[in-house]
Amino acid sequence: MATFAGTLARETSPHPVSRPRAQAGDRWIFAFMAAMFILLSLLGFVPDSLTKIAAVAAGKRHHFPLIMHIHAVLMGAFLAVLLAQAVLATTGRAALHRRLGVIAALLVPVMVVVGIILVPTTYRYVWDAAQHAPAGMRAELQRAVFRRDDVMLLQLRMGVLFPLFMAIGLRARKTDTALHKRMIILAVAMLLPPAIDRILWLPSTLPASPLSAELFILLAVSPMVIRDLVRSHAVHKAYLIWLGINLPFAVAVHGLWGTTWWYSVAPGLMMV
């Protein structure tokens, strides 16, 4: 009887041999996504930072403000925790995964606050340079201010959607683990444009349009989406939530990008 039952289970279960491998792929996709996000951040920020450090050493630019160093440390710590959590969950160490989750949850509001301080700090640096530049350089620096105005639209969207998607993911951690895992990854994907924009060998529509930033976010999350589509032949609700909330923000960013009205409003938001 036991032999017959085992044979029947093997015959009625789809792809019995490949199932363990597929399930392993399902678990490891989240660790892969976290590792890829770290790689993209390193590819973007390491060369850019080294170039700017050399410029500081040569006296061609001011030293980095302290808030920028704090931002970098927090982002690095958060991404490291994200990868560690993904690996721990994949390897079955749920208790340690949850302990690290407390650290990640505490980092999120701190990152948001630091971002709120960082955006006007860097904006005022460019603004002040434009106001006090020699006449021959003023036009170019004013264009830099306009570029900063446009980039601020992406920064504002990140500042709203990153904590919102994180909150959705964290709220679902006990009731819907599938939604929880995907929303955390999708939340972090919102932070990628600054890194991707610094990978100079990638094609870009910036500063004329934010289209490349949108497309690269979609491309960055595509491995996880494709994996889900292949395995379940359906779109997971996490992606519908993510796209549904993202869409009006994307429309607003594209609608305001490069407009005279936005250029007149942005400095006031930065209190300059």
Secondary structure, DSSP 8 states (H G I E B T S, - for coil): -HHHHHHHHHHHSSSTTTHHHHHHHHHHHHHHHHHHHHHHHHHHHHHHHHHHHHHHHTTSS----HHHHHHHHHHHHHHHHHHHHHHHHHTT-HHHHHHHHHHHHHHHHHHHHHHHHHHHHHHHHHHHHHHSS-HHHHHHHHHHHHHHHHHHHHHHHHHHHHHHHHHHHHHTTTT-HHHHHHHHHHHHHTT-HHHHHT-TTS---TTT-SHHHHHHHHHHHHHHHHHHHHHHSS--HHHHHHHHHHHHHHHHHHHHTT-HHHHHHHHHHTT-
